[in-house]
Amino acid sequence: MNGSVANSRAADDDGGRAGAAVVPANAATEAGDIAERRKRFEHEALAHLDALYAFALKLSRSRDDAEDLVGDTMLRAFDRWDQYNLGTNIRAWLFTILYHVFVSRKRRVDAREVHAPDDSEGWSAFEAVGEIDPEGKFYDSFLDDEVTRAIDSLPEEYRSAVVLSDLHDLRYSEIAEILGVPEGTVKSRLFRGRRLLQKKLVDYAVDMNYIKRPAA
C-alpha cells in the first residue's frame, strides 16, 4: 500500500513537472515570436520617418507642427503595431494614421470648410488623369522651391492628393485609403490640384525653358 502511494506520488510529481514545463516553453516561444515581429515592425516603420515628416510638413506647413504630427503618428503606430500585417505596405498604413491625426487636429483648431476653387474648364478634362498619368510627369523635372511654394499654397484637400501621388508615388487606391475617399475623388482632386499648379507655374516653367509659352 505504501509502495503504491509512493509510486502514485512520484507519478504525480513527474506529471506535474512535465505539465509545468510545457506551459513556460510555449509561452517563451510565443513571447519570442512577438518580440521578433515587434522588432521587424520597428525596423519597417522607422525606415519611413523622413517620408512621414515630408508629408506632415506639406500638410501643416510648419516644422514644429510637422514634428508633432510625426511624433503622434509613431506613438499611435507603435501602440497599434499588432494591427499591421508585416511585409505589406507600411508606408501607406503610416500615412493613413498621420493624415487622420492631421484631420483630427485641424477639426479641433479650425472647423472652416475648404472651398473648391473655380474651374473655368469644368470637369470635361477629368479623364486627363489616367493610370499612365503623363500630366504628373510634368512636375518631376523641376521640383524646386518654386514648385514647393506652389504646392504649399494649394487648398489642403488638393495638396494632400498631389503630395501623395506626385511626391510619394502612391497609387490611387493607396491614396484613397489614406484620405478616406473613393478613388474617383482622388482622381478629381489630382486633376484640379494639378490644374491649379499649372496656372501658378506656367510663367515660371516658360522662363526655365521647361515648356513653350502657349500660343495666344
C-alpha positions as CSV (number, residue, x, y, z in Angstrom):
1,M,0.0,0.0,0.0
2,N,2.7,2.4,1.0
3,G,4.6,1.4,-2.2
4,S,1.6,2.2,-4.3
5,V,1.1,5.6,-2.7
6,A,4.7,6.4,-3.2
7,N,4.6,5.4,-6.8
8,S,1.4,7.4,-7.3
9,R,3.0,10.5,-5.7
10,A,6.1,10.0,-7.8
11,A,3.9,9.8,-10.9
12,D,2.0,12.9,-9.9
13,D,5.3,14.7,-9.3
14,D,6.7,13.7,-12.6
15,G,3.4,14.6,-14.4
16,G,3.3,17.9,-12.6
17,R,6.9,18.7,-13.6
18,A,6.2,17.7,-17.2
19,G,3.0,19.7,-17.4
20,A,4.7,22.7,-15.8
21,A,7.5,22.5,-18.4
22,V,5.1,22.7,-21.3
23,V,3.4,26.0,-20.5
24,P,6.6,28.0,-20.0
25,A,8.1,26.6,-23.1
26,N,5.1,27.5,-25.2
27,A,4.8,30.9,-23.5
28,A,8.5,31.5,-24.1
29,T,8.1,30.6,-27.8
30,E,5.1,32.9,-28.2
31,A,6.9,35.7,-26.4
32,G,9.9,35.3,-28.7
33,D,7.7,35.4,-31.8
34,I,6.0,38.6,-30.6
35,A,9.4,40.2,-29.8
36,E,10.6,39.2,-33.3
37,R,7.5,40.6,-35.0
38,R,7.8,43.8,-33.0
39,K,11.4,44.1,-34.0
40,R,10.6,43.7,-37.6
41,F,7.7,46.2,-37.3
42,E,10.0,48.8,-35.7
43,H,12.6,48.3,-38.5
44,E,10.0,48.8,-41.2
45,A,8.3,51.7,-39.6
46,L,11.4,53.7,-38.7
47,A,12.6,53.5,-42.3
48,H,9.8,55.9,-43.3
49,L,10.4,58.7,-40.8
50,D,11.7,61.1,-43.5
51,A,8.8,60.4,-45.8
52,L,6.4,60.9,-42.9
53,Y,8.0,64.2,-42.0
54,A,7.9,65.4,-45.6
55,F,4.2,64.6,-45.8
56,A,3.5,66.2,-42.5
57,L,5.3,69.3,-43.5
58,K,3.3,69.6,-46.7
59,L,0.1,69.2,-44.7
60,S,0.9,71.5,-41.8
61,R,3.4,73.9,-43.4
62,S,5.1,74.3,-40.1
63,R,8.2,72.4,-38.9
64,D,7.1,72.3,-35.3
65,D,3.6,71.0,-36.3
66,A,5.1,68.5,-38.7
67,E,7.4,67.1,-35.9
68,D,4.4,66.8,-33.6
69,L,2.4,65.1,-36.3
70,V,5.1,62.5,-36.9
71,G,5.5,62.0,-33.2
72,D,1.8,61.4,-32.6
73,T,1.7,59.2,-35.7
74,M,4.5,57.0,-34.4
75,L,3.0,56.8,-30.9
76,R,-0.2,55.5,-32.4
77,A,1.5,53.2,-34.8
78,F,3.6,51.6,-32.0
79,D,0.5,51.4,-29.9
80,R,-1.4,49.5,-32.6
81,W,1.6,47.7,-34.2
82,D,-0.2,44.3,-33.9
83,Q,-2.9,45.6,-36.3
84,Y,-0.3,45.8,-39.1
85,N,0.5,42.8,-41.3
86,L,4.2,42.5,-41.6
87,G,5.5,42.7,-45.1
88,T,2.6,44.7,-46.5
89,N,2.6,48.4,-47.4
90,I,3.6,50.0,-44.1
91,R,4.2,53.4,-45.7
92,A,0.6,53.7,-46.8
93,W,-0.5,52.4,-43.3
94,L,1.6,55.1,-41.6
95,F,0.5,57.8,-43.9
96,T,-3.1,56.9,-43.1
97,I,-2.5,57.3,-39.4
98,L,-0.7,60.6,-40.0
99,Y,-3.5,62.0,-42.1
100,H,-6.1,61.0,-39.6
101,V,-4.1,62.7,-36.9
102,F,-3.8,65.8,-39.0
103,V,-7.5,65.9,-39.8
104,S,-8.4,65.5,-36.2
105,R,-6.2,68.4,-35.1
106,K,-7.5,70.5,-38.0
107,R,-11.1,69.9,-37.0
108,R,-10.4,70.9,-33.4
109,V,-8.4,74.0,-34.4
110,D,-10.3,75.2,-37.4
111,A,-13.8,74.0,-38.4
112,R,-13.9,76.1,-41.6
113,E,-14.7,74.2,-44.8
114,V,-12.3,74.1,-47.7
115,H,-14.0,75.7,-50.7
116,A,-13.2,74.4,-54.1
117,P,-11.6,76.9,-56.5
118,D,-13.3,78.0,-59.7
119,D,-12.6,75.8,-62.7
120,S,-13.4,77.6,-65.9
121,E,-12.8,74.5,-67.9
122,G,-15.2,72.4,-65.9
123,W,-14.9,68.7,-65.4
124,S,-14.7,67.7,-69.1
125,A,-11.0,67.1,-68.8
126,F,-11.3,64.8,-65.8
127,E,-10.2,61.8,-67.9
128,A,-6.8,63.5,-68.3
129,V,-5.8,61.9,-65.0
130,G,-5.3,58.3,-66.0
131,E,-3.3,55.4,-64.8
132,I,-0.4,56.3,-67.1
133,D,-0.6,59.8,-65.6
134,P,1.5,61.8,-68.1
135,E,0.4,65.0,-66.5
136,G,2.1,64.1,-63.2
137,K,5.4,63.8,-65.0
138,F,5.2,67.5,-65.8
139,Y,6.4,68.4,-62.3
140,D,9.2,65.8,-62.0
141,S,11.8,67.8,-63.8
142,F,11.6,70.9,-61.7
143,L,10.6,70.1,-58.2
144,D,12.4,73.0,-56.6
145,D,11.5,75.8,-54.2
146,E,9.1,77.5,-56.7
147,V,7.1,74.3,-57.1
148,T,7.2,73.7,-53.3
149,R,5.7,77.1,-52.7
150,A,3.1,76.5,-55.3
151,I,2.2,73.1,-53.8
152,D,2.1,74.6,-50.3
153,S,-0.4,77.2,-51.5
154,L,-2.9,74.6,-52.6
155,P,-6.1,74.0,-50.6
156,E,-5.5,71.1,-48.2
157,E,-7.7,68.6,-49.9
158,Y,-5.8,69.1,-53.3
159,R,-2.4,69.4,-51.7
160,S,-2.7,66.1,-49.9
161,A,-3.6,64.2,-53.1
162,V,-0.9,65.9,-55.1
163,V,1.8,65.3,-52.5
164,L,0.9,61.6,-52.0
165,S,0.8,61.0,-55.7
166,D,3.5,63.1,-57.3
167,L,6.0,63.3,-54.4
168,H,5.5,59.9,-52.8
169,D,4.4,57.9,-55.8
170,L,1.4,56.2,-54.1
171,R,-1.2,54.6,-56.2
172,Y,-4.8,55.9,-56.4
173,S,-6.1,53.0,-54.3
174,E,-3.5,53.8,-51.6
175,I,-4.3,57.5,-51.6
176,A,-8.0,56.7,-51.4
177,E,-7.4,54.6,-48.3
178,I,-5.2,57.2,-46.7
179,L,-7.7,60.1,-47.4
180,G,-10.8,58.0,-46.7
181,V,-12.4,58.9,-50.1
182,P,-13.3,57.0,-53.3
183,E,-10.7,56.6,-56.0
184,G,-12.8,58.8,-58.2
185,T,-12.5,61.6,-55.7
186,V,-8.7,61.1,-55.6
187,K,-8.5,61.5,-59.4
188,S,-10.7,64.6,-59.4
189,R,-8.6,66.2,-56.6
190,L,-5.4,65.4,-58.5
191,F,-6.8,66.9,-61.7
192,R,-8.0,70.1,-60.1
193,G,-4.9,70.4,-57.9
194,R,-2.6,70.0,-60.9
195,R,-4.6,72.5,-62.9
196,L,-4.1,75.0,-60.1
197,L,-0.4,74.2,-60.1
198,Q,-0.1,74.7,-63.8
199,K,-1.8,78.1,-63.6
200,K,0.7,79.1,-60.9
201,L,3.8,77.6,-62.6
202,V,3.3,78.2,-66.3
203,D,5.2,81.5,-66.3
204,Y,8.0,80.0,-64.2
205,A,8.2,76.9,-66.5
206,V,8.5,79.1,-69.6
207,D,11.3,81.2,-68.0
208,M,13.1,78.0,-67.2
209,N,12.6,76.6,-70.7
210,Y,10.6,73.6,-69.4
211,I,7.7,74.4,-71.7
212,K,7.0,76.8,-74.5
213,R,4.6,79.6,-74.0
214,P,1.2,78.6,-75.3
215,A,0.1,80.4,-78.5
216,A,-2.2,83.3,-77.9
